[in-house]
């Protein structure tokens, strides 16, 4: 006895036949699309883009069709097997079409193939669900304008420094990010502090949150032997008490980063780092104890273990020296 076919299975059974597929597309594709396609060359794709949990109510069928210029195009057919319209079906179509785009995305920047979505609905109730993605938004026209057109590009390299300096807090951000690739970080800081002096005074009211974060951001670009030169530049542009507070904050960030990296690696090695008490405990070829306080002062064994963790995480030698306070000769023994 033959197994009774379900709705989606019946549709797929018929529409995977070459002559039925060709006729279906000839009837339902827009004229301007049909003029571009060669409907005598249709291939049935075997991959489904519908998530597994929805396959009882939704099925899909993908045709690969060659254009008359021998480019590839796809007709994506979604088969709605429920008897009532799915309000979110337009969003689902976009999700599945984007998956199809992801499959065909290539590193050599070739263009994606055309995708033509079709929904085959056979429910008993009139179809009244939104027929496009934009209709799902509270302001369809604006949604289409914002999401369907070109995205807004903020290209810092194409902006002049004068334009950037017209802004306050955003200007500081854009200036630092635009010039972060230059070799001379000290020159960048000198120019930054001069150009944004009025706004840095406003930053003071916020506890220098911008300056502190910019220092942290540019730290990896600054060699260890230039650290004192940077402090001198900051000293020239900021009050003494503020400079000390900023540098103290940066030092604290070094310690926090060291603790976080140590914790991540320490768990894998059976080492527990207690941040609250600042202790490093665990067993690695015996019991390893040490305190992590201030600038990672403590037992030599503890410092060496932290250094080993940081190095294994890919940290530079200069940064490890600064975090642990070890000498180069002590660090060489870990190599």
C-alpha positions as CSV (number, residue, x, y, z in Angstrom):
1,X,0.0,0.0,0.0
2,X,1.4,3.4,-1.0
3,X,2.2,5.9,1.8
4,X,-0.1,8.9,1.8
5,X,1.8,12.0,0.8
6,X,1.7,15.1,2.9
7,X,1.2,18.5,1.4
8,X,4.8,19.6,1.2
9,X,5.9,16.1,0.0
10,X,3.3,16.2,-2.8
11,X,4.5,19.6,-3.9
12,X,8.1,18.6,-3.9
13,X,7.3,15.3,-5.7
14,X,5.7,17.2,-8.6
15,X,7.8,20.3,-8.7
16,X,11.1,18.3,-8.8
17,X,10.0,17.0,-12.2
18,X,11.7,19.0,-14.9
19,X,8.7,19.8,-17.0
20,X,6.6,20.8,-14.0
21,X,9.4,23.0,-12.6
22,X,9.8,24.7,-16.0
23,X,6.1,25.4,-16.3
24,X,5.8,26.6,-12.7
25,X,8.5,29.2,-13.2
26,X,7.2,30.2,-16.5
27,X,3.8,31.0,-14.9
28,X,4.9,32.7,-11.7
29,X,8.2,34.5,-12.3
30,X,8.0,38.2,-13.2
31,X,8.5,38.9,-16.9
32,X,11.7,41.0,-16.4
33,X,13.2,38.0,-14.5
34,X,12.1,35.4,-17.1
35,X,13.7,37.5,-19.8
36,X,17.1,37.0,-18.0
37,X,16.8,33.3,-17.3
38,X,17.1,30.2,-19.5
39,X,14.3,28.0,-18.1
40,X,15.5,25.0,-20.1
41,X,18.4,24.7,-17.7
42,X,17.0,24.1,-14.3
43,X,18.7,22.1,-11.6
44,X,17.0,21.0,-8.3
45,X,19.2,21.8,-5.3
46,X,19.1,19.1,-2.6
47,X,19.8,21.3,0.4
48,X,17.0,22.7,2.7
49,X,17.4,26.0,4.5
50,X,14.4,25.6,6.9
51,X,15.4,24.8,10.5
52,X,14.5,21.3,11.6
53,X,11.8,22.2,14.2
54,X,9.7,24.0,11.5
55,X,9.8,21.3,8.8
56,X,6.5,19.9,9.9
57,X,4.8,23.2,8.8
58,X,7.2,24.7,6.3
59,X,9.2,23.1,3.5
60,X,11.4,24.6,0.8
61,X,12.6,23.9,-2.7
62,X,15.5,25.6,-4.4
63,X,16.0,25.7,-8.2
64,X,19.3,26.7,-9.7
65,X,18.7,28.3,-13.0
66,X,21.3,29.7,-15.4
67,X,20.8,33.2,-16.9
68,X,21.2,33.8,-20.6
69,X,24.6,35.2,-19.8
70,X,25.5,31.9,-18.1
71,X,25.4,33.3,-14.6
72,X,23.8,31.4,-11.8
73,X,20.5,32.4,-10.2
74,X,18.3,30.8,-7.6
75,X,14.5,30.5,-7.3
76,X,13.7,29.9,-3.6
77,X,10.2,28.4,-3.1
78,X,8.8,28.2,0.4
79,X,5.9,25.8,0.8
80,X,3.5,26.8,3.6
81,X,1.8,23.7,4.8
82,X,-0.3,25.3,7.6
83,X,-4.0,26.1,7.0
84,X,-3.5,29.7,8.4
85,X,-1.1,32.3,7.2
86,X,2.2,32.7,9.1
87,X,2.5,36.4,10.0
88,X,6.3,36.2,10.1
89,X,6.8,34.3,6.9
90,X,8.4,37.3,5.1
91,X,11.1,37.4,7.8
92,X,11.6,33.6,7.5
93,X,12.1,34.0,3.8
94,X,14.8,36.5,4.4
95,X,16.5,34.3,6.9
96,X,16.6,31.4,4.5
97,X,17.7,33.5,1.5
98,X,20.6,34.9,3.6
99,X,21.6,31.3,4.4
100,X,21.7,30.6,0.7
101,X,23.8,33.7,0.3
102,X,26.2,32.5,3.0
103,X,26.6,29.2,1.1
104,X,27.6,31.0,-2.0
105,X,29.8,33.7,-0.4
106,X,33.3,33.5,-1.8
107,X,36.5,35.1,-0.6
108,X,37.4,36.5,-4.0
109,X,34.5,39.0,-3.8
110,X,32.5,37.5,-6.6
111,X,28.9,38.7,-6.9
112,X,26.2,36.7,-5.2
113,X,23.7,35.0,-7.5
114,X,20.2,36.4,-7.9
115,X,17.6,34.9,-5.5
116,X,13.9,35.1,-6.4
117,X,11.6,34.2,-3.5
118,X,8.2,32.5,-4.1
119,X,5.7,31.4,-1.4
120,X,3.3,28.6,-2.3
121,X,0.4,28.8,0.1
122,X,-2.6,26.4,0.1
123,X,-4.3,27.2,3.4
124,X,-8.1,27.3,3.8
125,X,-8.1,30.9,5.1
126,X,-7.4,34.0,3.0
127,X,-3.7,34.9,3.0
128,X,-3.3,38.1,4.9
129,X,0.3,38.0,6.2
130,X,2.7,40.8,5.2
131,X,4.3,40.1,1.8
132,X,7.6,41.8,2.4
133,X,10.1,42.4,5.2
134,X,9.4,46.1,5.4
135,X,5.7,45.7,6.1
136,X,6.6,44.0,9.4
137,X,8.1,47.3,10.7
138,X,6.1,50.1,12.3
139,X,7.3,52.5,9.6
140,X,7.7,50.4,6.4
141,X,8.9,53.3,4.3
142,X,11.6,54.4,6.7
143,X,12.6,50.7,7.4
144,X,13.1,50.1,3.7
145,X,15.1,53.3,3.3
146,X,17.4,52.5,6.2
147,X,17.8,48.8,5.7
148,X,17.2,48.4,2.0
149,X,19.5,51.0,0.7
150,X,23.3,51.7,1.2
151,X,24.5,51.5,4.8
152,X,25.9,54.7,6.3
153,X,29.6,54.6,6.0
154,X,31.7,56.5,8.5
155,X,35.1,56.4,6.8
156,X,37.6,58.0,9.2
157,X,40.5,58.0,6.7
158,X,38.5,60.1,4.2
159,X,37.7,62.8,6.9
160,X,40.0,65.7,7.5
161,X,41.3,66.3,11.0
162,X,39.6,69.7,11.0
163,X,36.2,68.1,10.4
164,X,36.9,65.5,13.2
165,X,38.0,68.2,15.6
166,X,34.6,70.0,15.2
167,X,33.1,67.2,17.4
168,X,33.6,66.8,21.1
169,X,33.6,63.3,22.6
170,X,33.0,61.5,19.2
171,X,35.8,63.7,17.7
172,X,38.3,62.4,20.3
173,X,37.3,58.8,19.5
174,X,37.5,59.3,15.7
175,X,40.9,61.1,15.9
176,X,42.5,58.4,18.0
177,X,41.1,55.6,15.8
178,X,42.1,57.4,12.6
179,X,45.7,57.8,13.6
180,X,46.2,54.6,15.6
181,X,48.2,53.0,12.8
182,X,50.9,55.7,12.7
183,X,54.3,54.6,14.0
184,X,54.9,57.4,16.5
185,X,52.4,57.0,19.3
186,X,54.1,59.7,21.3
187,X,53.4,62.2,18.5
188,X,49.8,61.0,18.3
189,X,49.3,61.7,22.0
190,X,51.0,65.1,21.8
191,X,48.8,66.2,18.9
192,X,45.7,64.7,20.5
193,X,46.1,66.5,23.8
194,X,46.7,69.7,22.0
195,X,43.9,69.5,19.5
196,X,41.2,68.4,22.1
197,X,42.3,70.5,25.1
198,X,38.9,72.2,25.6
199,X,37.1,68.8,25.5
200,X,39.6,67.1,27.7
201,X,38.6,69.6,30.4
202,X,35.1,68.3,30.0
203,X,36.4,64.8,30.2
204,X,37.9,65.8,33.6
205,X,34.3,66.1,35.0
206,X,33.8,62.5,34.1
207,X,36.9,61.3,35.8
208,X,38.9,61.3,32.5
209,X,37.1,58.2,31.3
210,X,38.0,59.0,27.7
211,X,41.7,59.6,28.3
212,X,42.0,56.4,30.4
213,X,40.4,54.3,27.8
214,X,42.4,55.8,25.0
215,X,45.6,55.1,27.0
216,X,44.5,51.5,27.4
217,X,43.7,51.3,23.6
218,X,47.0,52.6,22.5
219,X,49.1,50.8,25.0
220,X,50.0,47.8,22.8
221,X,51.4,50.2,20.2
222,X,53.8,51.9,22.6
223,X,57.2,50.2,23.3
224,X,58.1,49.7,27.0
225,X,61.0,52.1,26.8
226,X,58.7,54.9,25.6
227,X,56.3,54.7,28.6
228,X,58.1,57.4,30.6
229,X,58.0,59.7,27.6
230,X,54.2,59.3,27.4
231,X,54.0,60.1,31.2
232,X,56.0,63.2,30.5
233,X,53.6,64.3,27.7
234,X,50.6,63.7,29.9
235,X,52.3,65.6,32.7
236,X,52.6,68.6,30.4
237,X,48.9,68.7,29.5
238,X,47.2,67.6,32.7
239,X,47.3,68.7,36.3
240,X,49.7,66.7,38.5
241,X,47.0,65.1,40.7
242,X,45.1,64.1,37.6
243,X,48.1,62.6,35.9
244,X,48.8,60.4,38.9
245,X,45.2,59.2,39.1
246,X,45.2,58.3,35.4
247,X,48.5,56.4,35.5
248,X,47.3,54.6,38.7
249,X,44.2,53.5,36.8
250,X,46.2,52.2,33.9
251,X,48.5,50.2,36.3
252,X,45.3,48.8,37.9
253,X,44.1,47.7,34.4
254,X,47.4,45.9,33.9
255,X,46.9,44.0,37.1
256,X,43.3,43.1,36.3
257,X,44.2,41.9,32.8
258,X,46.9,39.7,34.3
259,X,44.5,38.2,36.7
260,X,41.8,37.5,34.0
261,X,44.4,35.9,31.7
262,X,45.8,33.9,34.6
263,X,42.3,32.7,35.6
264,X,41.4,31.6,32.1
265,X,44.6,29.5,31.7
266,X,44.7,28.5,35.4
267,X,41.4,26.7,35.3
268,X,42.7,24.4,32.5
269,X,45.9,23.7,34.6
270,X,44.1,23.1,37.8
271,X,45.2,26.4,39.3
272,X,42.6,28.6,41.1
273,X,43.1,32.3,41.3
274,X,41.1,34.1,43.9
275,X,40.6,37.7,42.9
276,X,39.0,38.7,46.2
277,X,42.0,37.8,48.3
278,X,44.5,38.2,45.4
279,X,45.9,34.7,45.9
280,X,47.1,32.2,43.4
281,X,46.6,28.6,44.5
282,X,46.6,25.3,42.9
283,X,48.8,22.3,42.1
284,X,51.2,22.2,39.3
285,X,53.9,19.7,40.0
286,X,53.3,20.2,43.6
287,X,51.7,23.0,45.5
288,X,52.2,26.5,44.1
289,X,51.2,29.4,46.3
290,X,51.7,33.1,46.0
291,X,49.9,36.3,46.3
292,X,48.8,38.6,43.5
293,X,48.6,42.1,45.0
294,X,49.5,45.6,43.9
295,X,51.8,45.2,40.9
296,X,51.8,41.4,41.1
297,X,54.3,41.3,44.0
298,X,54.7,38.0,45.8
299,X,56.7,34.8,45.7
300,X,59.0,34.3,42.7
301,X,57.3,31.0,41.9
302,X,53.9,32.7,41.7
303,X,55.3,35.4,39.4
304,X,57.0,32.8,37.2
305,X,53.8,30.9,36.9
306,X,51.8,34.0,35.9
307,X,54.5,34.8,33.3
308,X,54.3,31.3,31.9
309,X,50.5,31.7,31.6
310,X,50.8,35.1,29.9
311,X,53.4,33.9,27.5
312,X,51.4,30.9,26.5
313,X,48.4,33.2,25.8
314,X,50.5,35.1,23.3
315,X,51.4,38.1,25.4
316,X,54.6,40.0,24.4
317,X,57.7,39.7,26.5
318,X,57.7,43.5,27.1
319,X,54.1,43.3,28.5
320,X,54.9,40.3,30.7
321,X,57.9,42.0,32.1
322,X,55.7,45.0,33.0
323,X,52.9,42.9,34.5
324,X,55.1,40.7,36.6
325,X,58.1,42.8,37.5
326,X,60.4,40.0,36.6
327,X,63.8,40.6,35.0
328,X,64.7,39.5,31.5
329,X,67.1,36.9,32.9
330,X,64.3,35.4,35.1
331,X,62.0,35.3,32.1
332,X,64.6,33.6,29.9
333,X,64.4,30.5,32.1
334,X,60.8,30.0,30.9
335,X,61.6,29.9,27.2
